[in-house]
């Protein structure tokens, strides 16, 4: 069995279940699922998903944190 984790798929599943999330929450939920990754790796993957137009980034309530949701 392969130990390679599809990080994009896991992020898409989390966004499908929880709605919109910030990078911090995505990293936390991934680590709780046993997928140990850093914030930078999650941000890099999210940038790629935004370029592919699978996910959109937006700001909420004036705080300067990006949130991500499925398109």
C-alpha positions, 0 to 999 in steps of 0.5 A, a space after each residue: 500500500 502506498 503512503 503517498 497522501 493526496 493533500 489536494 484531495 484531503 483539503 478539498 474534503 475538509 472544505 466540502 465538510 466545513 465550508 470556508 476555512 483559513 490556512 491555520 484551521 486547514 493545517 490543524 484539521 489535517 494534522 488531527 487526521 494524521 497527515 503531518 504537514 506544515 502551514 507553508 505546504 498547505 499554502 503552496 497547495 492552496 495557491 495551486 488549487 486557486 490557480 486551477 480554479 477549484 478553490 477561491 480565496 477571500 477575506 472576511 470581516 476586516 481581519 487580514 486572513 485569507 479564507 478558502 472555499 470550494 468554487 
